[in-house]
């Protein structure tokens, strides 16, 4: 199929870096970006700590958009509205054939090692990874699904196997932590959240989260008291040594720790309380992304009304405001996440 991009009247912005429009992959599409989340993972690349992100990279990996061009081998057509995972799997390696596309041996990563969606248009190869955007789902909310919500969903259901009635502890209530907390509640778990910002804890409590702990030296002890012996599952959503160890120490015997926060740069190696692991017979899981075949279970949960991910979105911003949003990750952040929805300025 061919593109009608040449006939579109595109607004001119003097504030943006001008680059050539992306070429359409034979097995993929070019999307006109409708919305793109600003994620802490983007920040890691922005400050130079992400090993795969090189200077000059166009970031943005939480996106949805409308197809404006489709390759000859693509399964989608011009006009389709799609949401993308941030890992584009090959579909044929042993990992993909086993259903673990998020561990694909030949990953394509827009926003990390190839141009991302902090742009009016983004090329997306391997469109078998994409999913149609449900008509009832806001593109702004959908933009947050590609990394934060999908990763949280897979962490809870594909790795830790969180059960209804269990206690879930979430360390860090940024985008991915708040996603994990909301999804945990939807799964029937009791949830306690931890953060250093009281405003974010109050926000979580207003959304129905059971308990909140202001981080301190006795965070783990407070969680063990609240949960009557420790959490069954604990999610670490920041990638910092202090929260990793608090996550391990707050678990009850046979508890499950899930490492969701990305330890990278100066936190790539850290001291971990292995005594807590040994004494508690704990299970440690790593997780990154979500296999694309699991999209229907997540989208179904959201579109059925069983969970509202709308409160995750704090503000809609213009593309020119992306740098300010990234800079905000240098310190404590306010509740909710930012989504770019205006690509004209």
C-alpha positions as CSV (number, residue, x, y, z in Angstrom):
1,X,0.0,0.0,0.0
2,X,1.2,3.5,-0.6
3,X,1.1,6.6,1.6
4,X,-1.0,9.7,1.3
5,X,1.5,11.6,3.4
6,X,2.6,13.8,0.5
7,X,-0.9,15.3,0.3
8,X,-1.1,16.1,4.1
9,X,-0.7,19.7,5.2
10,X,1.8,19.2,8.0
11,X,2.3,22.1,10.4
12,X,5.7,23.6,10.5
13,X,7.5,24.0,13.8
14,X,10.7,26.1,14.2
15,X,11.4,24.5,17.6
16,X,11.9,21.0,16.4
17,X,14.9,19.2,14.9
18,X,14.1,18.5,11.3
19,X,14.9,15.0,10.1
20,X,13.8,13.1,6.9
21,X,10.5,11.3,7.1
22,X,11.0,7.7,8.0
23,X,11.1,5.0,5.3
24,X,8.4,2.4,5.6
25,X,9.7,-1.1,6.5
26,X,8.6,-3.8,4.1
27,X,7.1,-5.8,7.0
28,X,5.8,-2.8,8.9
29,X,4.1,0.6,8.9
30,X,4.7,4.3,9.4
31,X,2.5,5.7,12.1
32,X,1.6,9.3,12.5
33,X,2.1,9.6,16.2
34,X,-1.1,10.4,18.2
35,X,0.4,10.1,21.7
36,X,3.6,9.1,23.3
37,X,4.4,8.7,26.9
38,X,7.5,10.2,28.6
39,X,9.1,7.4,30.6
40,X,11.9,7.1,33.1
41,X,13.6,4.7,30.6
42,X,13.7,7.6,28.2
43,X,15.4,9.6,31.0
44,X,18.1,6.9,31.4
45,X,19.1,7.4,27.7
46,X,18.7,11.2,27.9
47,X,21.3,11.4,30.8
48,X,23.6,9.0,29.0
49,X,23.3,6.0,31.3
50,X,21.5,3.7,29.0
51,X,24.1,1.6,27.2
52,X,22.1,1.2,24.0
53,X,21.1,4.8,23.5
54,X,23.6,6.8,21.5
55,X,23.8,10.6,21.3
56,X,21.3,12.1,18.9
57,X,18.8,9.3,19.3
58,X,15.1,10.2,18.9
59,X,13.5,8.8,22.0
60,X,10.0,7.8,22.7
61,X,8.9,4.1,23.1
62,X,5.4,4.4,24.6
63,X,3.3,5.3,21.6
64,X,0.2,4.8,19.5
65,X,-0.6,6.2,16.2
66,X,-2.5,6.0,12.9
67,X,-1.0,4.1,9.9
68,X,-0.1,6.5,7.1
69,X,1.9,4.0,5.1
70,X,2.1,0.2,5.0
71,X,4.7,-2.0,3.6
72,X,4.0,-4.8,1.1
73,X,4.3,-7.5,3.8
74,X,2.4,-5.6,6.4
75,X,-0.9,-6.9,7.9
76,X,-2.3,-3.5,8.7
77,X,-3.6,-0.8,6.3
78,X,-3.6,3.0,6.0
79,X,-6.1,4.4,8.6
80,X,-5.7,1.7,11.2
81,X,-5.0,2.9,14.7
82,X,-2.5,0.8,16.6
83,X,-0.6,0.6,19.9
84,X,2.9,-0.8,20.1
85,X,4.9,-2.7,22.6
86,X,8.4,-1.2,23.1
87,X,10.1,-4.6,22.2
88,X,9.4,-5.6,18.5
89,X,10.2,-9.3,18.5
90,X,11.3,-11.3,15.4
91,X,8.7,-14.0,15.9
92,X,11.0,-16.8,14.8
93,X,13.8,-17.3,17.3
94,X,13.6,-19.9,20.0
95,X,12.5,-17.4,22.6
96,X,9.6,-16.1,20.3
97,X,8.6,-19.7,19.5
98,X,8.3,-20.4,23.2
99,X,6.0,-17.4,23.6
100,X,8.5,-15.2,25.4
101,X,8.7,-12.5,22.7
102,X,9.9,-9.9,25.3
103,X,13.2,-11.9,25.5
104,X,13.6,-12.1,21.7
105,X,17.2,-12.7,20.6
106,X,16.8,-10.2,17.8
107,X,14.9,-7.3,19.2
108,X,14.0,-4.0,17.4
109,X,13.7,-1.1,19.8
110,X,12.3,2.2,18.5
111,X,13.3,4.9,20.9
112,X,16.4,3.1,22.1
113,X,18.5,1.9,19.1
114,X,16.5,3.3,16.3
115,X,14.3,6.5,15.9
116,X,11.4,6.6,18.3
117,X,8.1,8.4,18.7
118,X,9.2,11.8,20.0
119,X,8.3,12.8,16.5
120,X,5.4,13.3,14.2
121,X,6.0,10.0,12.4
122,X,7.6,6.8,13.5
123,X,8.5,3.7,11.4
124,X,7.5,0.4,13.1
125,X,8.9,-2.8,11.6
126,X,7.5,-6.2,12.4
127,X,3.9,-5.1,12.6
128,X,2.9,-8.5,13.9
129,X,3.8,-7.1,17.3
130,X,1.2,-4.3,17.1
131,X,-2.4,-4.4,18.3
132,X,-5.4,-2.4,17.2
133,X,-6.4,0.4,19.5
134,X,-9.9,-0.3,20.9
135,X,-12.4,2.4,20.0
136,X,-13.3,2.8,23.7
137,X,-9.7,3.3,24.8
138,X,-8.3,6.9,24.7
139,X,-5.1,7.2,22.7
140,X,-3.6,9.2,25.5
141,X,-4.1,6.3,28.0
142,X,-3.1,3.8,25.3
143,X,0.2,5.5,24.9
144,X,1.1,4.5,28.5
145,X,0.4,0.9,27.8
146,X,3.4,0.2,25.6
147,X,5.9,0.1,28.5
148,X,4.7,0.9,32.0
149,X,1.3,-0.9,32.0
150,X,2.4,-3.9,29.9
151,X,5.5,-4.4,32.0
152,X,3.5,-4.2,35.2
153,X,0.9,-6.6,33.9
154,X,3.4,-9.2,32.9
155,X,5.3,-8.7,36.1
156,X,2.2,-9.5,38.2
157,X,0.6,-12.2,36.0
158,X,3.4,-13.7,33.9
159,X,6.2,-13.7,36.5
160,X,5.0,-13.4,40.1
161,X,1.6,-15.1,39.5
162,X,-0.1,-12.8,41.9
163,X,-3.3,-14.3,43.4
164,X,-6.4,-12.6,44.7
165,X,-6.2,-12.1,48.5
166,X,-2.5,-11.9,48.5
167,X,-0.6,-8.8,49.7
168,X,1.3,-6.8,47.0
169,X,4.0,-4.3,48.0
170,X,5.0,-1.7,45.3
171,X,8.2,0.3,45.9
172,X,7.9,3.5,43.9
173,X,4.7,5.0,42.6
174,X,5.8,6.5,39.3
175,X,4.2,5.4,36.1
176,X,5.1,1.7,36.3
177,X,4.6,1.5,40.1
178,X,1.2,3.1,40.0
179,X,0.3,0.8,37.1
180,X,1.3,-2.3,39.2
181,X,-0.7,-1.0,42.2
182,X,-3.9,-0.4,40.1
183,X,-3.6,-3.7,38.3
184,X,-2.9,-5.6,41.6
185,X,-6.1,-4.2,43.0
186,X,-8.0,-5.3,39.8
187,X,-6.6,-8.8,40.3
188,X,-8.1,-8.9,43.8
189,X,-4.8,-8.4,45.8
190,X,-4.4,-6.1,48.8
191,X,-1.8,-3.4,47.9
192,X,0.6,-1.3,50.0
193,X,2.7,1.3,48.2
194,X,5.9,3.0,49.1
195,X,7.3,6.4,48.0
196,X,9.3,9.3,49.3
197,X,6.7,11.8,48.1
198,X,3.6,12.1,50.4
199,X,1.5,13.6,47.6
200,X,2.0,10.5,45.5
201,X,1.0,8.3,48.4
202,X,-2.1,10.3,48.9
203,X,-2.9,10.1,45.2
204,X,-2.6,6.3,45.4
205,X,-4.8,6.1,48.5
206,X,-7.4,8.2,46.7
207,X,-7.5,5.5,44.0
208,X,-8.4,2.7,46.4
209,X,-5.0,1.4,47.3
210,X,-5.1,-0.2,50.7
211,X,-2.1,1.3,52.5
212,X,0.8,3.6,51.9
213,X,4.2,3.9,53.6
214,X,6.5,7.0,53.4
215,X,9.9,5.5,52.7
216,X,12.3,5.5,55.7
217,X,14.9,3.2,57.3
218,X,12.1,0.9,58.7
219,X,10.1,0.6,55.4
220,X,10.3,-3.2,55.4
221,X,9.2,-3.4,59.0
222,X,6.2,-1.2,58.4
223,X,5.1,-3.3,55.5
224,X,5.5,-6.5,57.5
225,X,3.3,-5.1,60.2
226,X,0.6,-3.8,57.8
227,X,0.5,-7.1,55.9
228,X,0.6,-9.4,59.0
229,X,3.9,-11.0,58.4
230,X,5.1,-9.6,55.0
231,X,4.0,-9.2,51.5
232,X,3.5,-12.2,49.3
233,X,4.7,-10.3,46.2
234,X,6.9,-7.2,46.1
235,X,7.5,-5.1,43.0
236,X,10.6,-2.8,42.9
237,X,9.8,-0.1,40.4
238,X,12.9,2.2,40.6
239,X,16.1,0.2,40.2
240,X,17.8,1.7,43.3
241,X,19.7,-0.4,45.9
242,X,17.7,1.0,48.9
243,X,14.4,0.0,47.4
244,X,15.6,-3.3,46.0
245,X,16.7,-4.3,49.5
246,X,13.5,-3.0,51.1
247,X,11.5,-5.0,48.6
248,X,13.4,-8.2,49.6
249,X,13.2,-7.5,53.3
250,X,9.4,-6.8,53.3
251,X,8.5,-10.2,52.0
252,X,7.1,-13.1,54.1
253,X,8.7,-16.6,53.8
254,X,8.4,-17.9,50.2
255,X,7.6,-14.4,49.0
256,X,8.3,-13.3,45.4
257,X,10.3,-10.3,44.5
258,X,9.9,-8.8,40.9
259,X,12.6,-6.5,39.6
260,X,10.7,-4.1,37.4
261,X,12.8,-0.9,37.9
262,X,15.8,-0.8,35.5
263,X,19.2,-0.9,37.2
264,X,21.4,0.8,34.7
265,X,24.5,3.0,34.7
266,X,25.7,3.6,38.2
267,X,23.1,1.2,39.7
268,X,23.7,-1.6,37.2
269,X,25.7,-3.4,40.0
270,X,24.6,-3.1,43.6
271,X,24.8,-4.8,47.0
272,X,21.8,-7.0,47.6
273,X,20.7,-8.6,50.9
274,X,21.1,-12.2,49.8
275,X,20.7,-13.3,53.4
276,X,17.1,-12.2,53.2
277,X,16.7,-14.3,50.1
278,X,18.4,-17.3,51.7
279,X,16.6,-17.1,55.1
280,X,13.2,-16.4,53.6
281,X,13.4,-19.0,50.8
282,X,12.5,-16.1,48.4
283,X,12.0,-16.2,44.7
284,X,13.6,-13.4,42.6
285,X,12.2,-12.6,39.2
286,X,13.4,-10.2,36.5
287,X,11.0,-8.8,34.0
288,X,11.1,-6.4,31.0
289,X,8.2,-5.7,28.7
290,X,5.5,-8.2,27.8
291,X,5.0,-10.7,25.1
292,X,2.8,-9.2,22.4
293,X,0.4,-12.1,22.4
294,X,-0.7,-11.0,25.9
295,X,-2.2,-7.7,24.7
296,X,-5.8,-9.1,24.5
297,X,-5.8,-10.0,28.2
298,X,-4.6,-6.6,29.3
299,X,-6.8,-4.6,26.8
300,X,-9.8,-6.7,27.8
301,X,-9.3,-5.9,31.4
302,X,-9.2,-2.2,30.7
303,X,-12.0,-2.0,28.1
304,X,-14.3,-4.1,30.3
305,X,-14.1,-1.5,33.0
306,X,-12.5,-3.8,35.5
307,X,-9.6,-1.3,35.9
308,X,-9.3,2.4,35.0
309,X,-5.9,3.4,33.9
310,X,-7.0,7.0,33.3
311,X,-5.6,8.2,36.7
312,X,-2.2,7.2,35.5
313,X,-2.1,10.3,33.2
314,X,-1.4,13.5,35.0
315,X,-0.9,15.9,32.1
316,X,-0.8,16.2,28.3
317,X,2.1,18.1,26.9
318,X,3.6,19.3,23.6
319,X,6.6,17.8,22.0
320,X,8.6,20.9,22.8
321,X,8.0,20.2,26.5
322,X,9.6,16.7,26.4
323,X,13.0,17.9,27.7
324,X,11.5,19.6,30.7
325,X,9.5,16.4,31.5
326,X,12.7,14.3,31.2
327,X,14.6,16.8,33.4
328,X,12.0,16.3,36.1
329,X,13.1,12.7,36.6
330,X,16.3,14.1,38.1
331,X,14.5,14.4,41.4
332,X,11.2,13.4,43.1
333,X,8.3,13.6,40.6
334,X,4.7,14.6,41.2
335,X,1.9,12.0,40.8
336,X,1.0,10.6,37.4
337,X,2.8,10.6,34.1
338,X,3.1,13.0,31.1
339,X,2.0,12.1,27.6
340,X,2.9,14.0,24.5
341,X,-0.3,14.7,22.5
342,X,0.6,17.8,20.6
343,X,3.3,17.2,17.9
344,X,2.9,20.6,16.2
345,X,4.9,22.7,18.7
